[in-house]
Amino acid sequence: MINKLKPDMTKKQVAYVLGTPLIIDTFHPNRWDYIYTFHPGNGKREQRKLTLYFTSEETLSHIEGDTRTVSREDMPQIERTESNIVVPLKEDDTGAFQGIMDAIGLGDDES
């Protein structure tokens, strides 16, 4: 989403792209702070900060932070392969309820 930000975007446009900022400082209304956290299943929790600065005309001036952006062309391409797996069902196996119904003579007589 950061790659979609362009200079001179309005605050409304930025909010549409990134969402509402976590912090809007009343003493610095031309600064928006976003904090992102990521915690992979068994890895370390990471926290990143992104600060956007706006001009007095409320258009995007510049961005600071420790978040790295990668262009779409530089992202690794993963080739996906799809396959279907067919699991054959055994006709001998029946559920517990069907086994009881067959034992008392109320089961299906298709055989």
C-alpha atoms as an extended CHARMM CRD file, in Angstrom:
* protein
*
       111  EXT
         1         1  MET       CA              0.0000000000        0.0000000000        0.0000000000  PROA      1               0.0000000000
         2         2  ILE       CA              2.9180000000        2.3280000000        0.6450000000  PROA      2               0.0000000000
         3         3  ASN       CA              3.8970000000        2.0380000000       -3.0240000000  PROA      3               0.0000000000
         4         4  LYS       CA              0.5450000000        3.5940000000       -3.9340000000  PROA      4               0.0000000000
         5         5  LEU       CA              1.3590000000        6.8440000000       -2.1150000000  PROA      5               0.0000000000
         6         6  LYS       CA              2.3710000000        9.7320000000       -4.3440000000  PROA      6               0.0000000000
         7         7  PRO       CA              3.5370000000       13.2750000000       -3.5580000000  PROA      7               0.0000000000
         8         8  ASP       CA              0.7950000000       15.9120000000       -3.3550000000  PROA      8               0.0000000000
         9         9  MET       CA             -1.9410000000       13.4110000000       -2.4310000000  PROA      9               0.0000000000
        10        10  THR       CA             -4.5690000000       14.9020000000       -0.1460000000  PROA      10              0.0000000000
        11        11  LYS       CA             -5.1820000000       13.6250000000        3.3770000000  PROA      11              0.0000000000
        12        12  LYS       CA             -8.4190000000       12.0110000000        2.2010000000  PROA      12              0.0000000000
        13        13  GLN       CA             -6.5940000000       10.1490000000       -0.5570000000  PROA      13              0.0000000000
        14        14  VAL       CA             -3.9170000000        8.9510000000        1.8620000000  PROA      14              0.0000000000
        15        15  ALA       CA             -6.5470000000        7.8040000000        4.3530000000  PROA      15              0.0000000000
        16        16  TYR       CA             -8.2610000000        5.8890000000        1.5410000000  PROA      16              0.0000000000
        17        17  VAL       CA             -5.0240000000        4.0740000000        0.6920000000  PROA      17              0.0000000000
        18        18  LEU       CA             -3.6060000000        3.4190000000        4.1910000000  PROA      18              0.0000000000
        19        19  GLY       CA             -6.6400000000        3.7860000000        6.4140000000  PROA      19              0.0000000000
        20        20  THR       CA             -7.0240000000        6.0340000000        9.4030000000  PROA      20              0.0000000000
        21        21  PRO       CA             -3.6920000000        6.7380000000       11.1310000000  PROA      21              0.0000000000
        22        22  LEU       CA             -3.0970000000        5.3710000000       14.5980000000  PROA      22              0.0000000000
        23        23  ILE       CA             -1.9030000000        8.7230000000       15.9190000000  PROA      23              0.0000000000
        24        24  ILE       CA             -2.8470000000       12.2460000000       14.8370000000  PROA      24              0.0000000000
        25        25  ASP       CA             -0.9630000000       14.6190000000       17.1050000000  PROA      25              0.0000000000
        26        26  THR       CA             -2.9880000000       17.7300000000       17.9760000000  PROA      26              0.0000000000
        27        27  PHE       CA              0.2430000000       19.7200000000       18.2820000000  PROA      27              0.0000000000
        28        28  HSD       CA              1.4240000000       18.5380000000       14.8440000000  PROA      28              0.0000000000
        29        29  PRO       CA             -1.6990000000       18.1800000000       12.6620000000  PROA      29              0.0000000000
        30        30  ASN       CA              0.4170000000       17.8500000000        9.5070000000  PROA      30              0.0000000000
        31        31  ARG       CA              1.9970000000       14.6180000000       10.7450000000  PROA      31              0.0000000000
        32        32  TRP       CA              0.3450000000       11.1900000000       10.7070000000  PROA      32              0.0000000000
        33        33  ASP       CA              1.8830000000        8.1370000000       12.3820000000  PROA      33              0.0000000000
        34        34  TYR       CA              1.1510000000        4.5360000000       11.4710000000  PROA      34              0.0000000000
        35        35  ILE       CA              2.4610000000        1.6010000000       13.4860000000  PROA      35              0.0000000000
        36        36  TYR       CA              2.4300000000       -1.9010000000       12.0280000000  PROA      36              0.0000000000
        37        37  THR       CA              3.1360000000       -5.1220000000       13.8920000000  PROA      37              0.0000000000
        38        38  PHE       CA              3.7530000000       -8.5450000000       12.4030000000  PROA      38              0.0000000000
        39        39  HSD       CA              4.0940000000      -11.7530000000       14.3820000000  PROA      39              0.0000000000
        40        40  PRO       CA              4.7090000000      -14.8870000000       12.3250000000  PROA      40              0.0000000000
        41        41  GLY       CA              3.5760000000      -18.1990000000       13.7960000000  PROA      41              0.0000000000
        42        42  ASN       CA              6.7650000000      -19.1790000000       15.5820000000  PROA      42              0.0000000000
        43        43  GLY       CA              8.9780000000      -16.1620000000       14.8790000000  PROA      43              0.0000000000
        44        44  LYS       CA              9.8010000000      -12.8850000000       16.5420000000  PROA      44              0.0000000000
        45        45  ARG       CA              7.2670000000      -10.0680000000       16.6240000000  PROA      45              0.0000000000
        46        46  GLU       CA              8.2690000000       -7.1350000000       14.4350000000  PROA      46              0.0000000000
        47        47  GLN       CA              7.0450000000       -3.5740000000       14.7630000000  PROA      47              0.0000000000
        48        48  ARG       CA              7.4130000000       -0.9650000000       12.0250000000  PROA      48              0.0000000000
        49        49  LYS       CA              6.6800000000        2.7370000000       12.1150000000  PROA      49              0.0000000000
        50        50  LEU       CA              5.6730000000        4.9840000000        9.2300000000  PROA      50              0.0000000000
        51        51  THR       CA              5.3550000000        8.7730000000        9.5370000000  PROA      51              0.0000000000
        52        52  LEU       CA              3.6990000000       10.8840000000        6.8430000000  PROA      52              0.0000000000
        53        53  TYR       CA              4.2090000000       14.6210000000        6.6470000000  PROA      53              0.0000000000
        54        54  PHE       CA              1.8040000000       17.0080000000        4.9390000000  PROA      54              0.0000000000
        55        55  THR       CA              2.2570000000       20.5660000000        3.6880000000  PROA      55              0.0000000000
        56        56  SER       CA              0.2270000000       23.4880000000        4.9940000000  PROA      56              0.0000000000
        57        57  GLU       CA             -2.1070000000       22.8960000000        2.0200000000  PROA      57              0.0000000000
        58        58  GLU       CA             -2.7380000000       19.3900000000        3.4340000000  PROA      58              0.0000000000
        59        59  THR       CA             -1.0150000000       17.4870000000        0.6240000000  PROA      59              0.0000000000
        60        60  LEU       CA              1.5440000000       14.7240000000        1.1630000000  PROA      60              0.0000000000
        61        61  SER       CA              5.0480000000       16.1440000000        1.4510000000  PROA      61              0.0000000000
        62        62  HSD       CA              7.3050000000       13.2200000000        2.4080000000  PROA      62              0.0000000000
        63        63  ILE       CA              7.4350000000        9.8910000000        4.2280000000  PROA      63              0.0000000000
        64        64  GLU       CA              9.7830000000        8.6490000000        6.9470000000  PROA      64              0.0000000000
        65        65  GLY       CA              9.9820000000        5.3370000000        8.7290000000  PROA      65              0.0000000000
        66        66  ASP       CA             11.6080000000        1.9580000000        8.9980000000  PROA      66              0.0000000000
        67        67  THR       CA              9.3220000000        0.2280000000        6.5270000000  PROA      67              0.0000000000
        68        68  ARG       CA             10.9540000000       -0.9560000000        3.3450000000  PROA      68              0.0000000000
        69        69  THR       CA              9.0430000000       -0.8030000000        0.0810000000  PROA      69              0.0000000000
        70        70  VAL       CA              9.5870000000       -3.2170000000       -2.7720000000  PROA      70              0.0000000000
        71        71  SER       CA              8.4240000000       -2.5740000000       -6.2880000000  PROA      71              0.0000000000
        72        72  ARG       CA              6.1950000000       -5.2300000000       -7.8100000000  PROA      72              0.0000000000
        73        73  GLU       CA              8.8870000000       -6.0550000000      -10.3930000000  PROA      73              0.0000000000
        74        74  ASP       CA             11.4240000000       -6.8300000000       -7.6460000000  PROA      74              0.0000000000
        75        75  MET       CA              9.1620000000       -9.2040000000       -5.7520000000  PROA      75              0.0000000000
        76        76  PRO       CA             10.0280000000      -12.8870000000       -6.1390000000  PROA      76              0.0000000000
        77        77  GLN       CA              7.7560000000      -14.6900000000       -8.5600000000  PROA      77              0.0000000000
        78        78  ILE       CA              6.3950000000      -17.9560000000       -7.2270000000  PROA      78              0.0000000000
        79        79  GLU       CA              5.2110000000      -20.5360000000       -9.6910000000  PROA      79              0.0000000000
        80        80  ARG       CA              2.1750000000      -22.3140000000       -8.3640000000  PROA      80              0.0000000000
        81        81  THR       CA              1.1700000000      -25.7840000000       -9.3910000000  PROA      81              0.0000000000
        82        82  GLU       CA             -2.2110000000      -27.1970000000       -8.6720000000  PROA      82              0.0000000000
        83        83  SER       CA             -3.1570000000      -30.8400000000       -8.4990000000  PROA      83              0.0000000000
        84        84  ASN       CA             -6.2400000000      -32.7820000000       -7.5540000000  PROA      84              0.0000000000
        85        85  ILE       CA             -6.0090000000      -35.7070000000       -5.1950000000  PROA      85              0.0000000000
        86        86  VAL       CA             -8.6090000000      -38.4440000000       -5.5160000000  PROA      86              0.0000000000
        87        87  VAL       CA             -9.2520000000      -40.4540000000       -2.3840000000  PROA      87              0.0000000000
        88        88  PRO       CA            -11.0330000000      -43.7120000000       -3.1400000000  PROA      88              0.0000000000
        89        89  LEU       CA            -13.7050000000      -44.7970000000       -0.6990000000  PROA      89              0.0000000000
        90        90  LYS       CA            -13.8340000000      -48.3870000000        0.4540000000  PROA      90              0.0000000000
        91        91  GLU       CA            -17.2420000000      -49.9330000000        0.1660000000  PROA      91              0.0000000000
        92        92  ASP       CA            -16.5290000000      -52.1890000000        3.1480000000  PROA      92              0.0000000000
        93        93  ASP       CA            -16.1640000000      -49.2970000000        5.6070000000  PROA      93              0.0000000000
        94        94  THR       CA            -19.3600000000      -47.9680000000        7.1310000000  PROA      94              0.0000000000
        95        95  GLY       CA            -19.9850000000      -45.5660000000        9.9500000000  PROA      95              0.0000000000
        96        96  ALA       CA            -20.8720000000      -46.7390000000       13.4440000000  PROA      96              0.0000000000
        97        97  PHE       CA            -24.5250000000      -45.7410000000       13.0810000000  PROA      97              0.0000000000
        98        98  GLN       CA            -24.8610000000      -47.5420000000        9.7290000000  PROA      98              0.0000000000
        99        99  GLY       CA            -23.2200000000      -50.6300000000       11.2540000000  PROA      99              0.0000000000
       100       100  ILE       CA            -25.8280000000      -50.7130000000       14.0450000000  PROA      100             0.0000000000
       101       101  MET       CA            -28.6710000000      -50.2070000000       11.5400000000  PROA      101             0.0000000000
       102       102  ASP       CA            -27.3330000000      -53.0990000000        9.4370000000  PROA      102             0.0000000000
       103       103  ALA       CA            -26.9740000000      -55.3160000000       12.5270000000  PROA      103             0.0000000000
       104       104  ILE       CA            -30.6260000000      -54.9220000000       13.5090000000  PROA      104             0.0000000000
       105       105  GLY       CA            -31.8370000000      -55.2910000000        9.9360000000  PROA      105             0.0000000000
       106       106  LEU       CA            -32.7710000000      -51.6720000000        9.1590000000  PROA      106             0.0000000000
       107       107  GLY       CA            -29.8550000000      -50.8960000000        6.8360000000  PROA      107             0.0000000000
       108       108  ASP       CA            -29.9090000000      -50.4940000000        3.0690000000  PROA      108             0.0000000000
       109       109  ASP       CA            -30.1630000000      -53.7480000000        1.1240000000  PROA      109             0.0000000000
       110       110  GLU       CA            -28.2970000000      -52.5660000000       -1.9870000000  PROA      110             0.0000000000
       111       111  SER       CA            -25.8230000000      -55.4630000000       -2.0240000000  PROA      111             0.0000000000
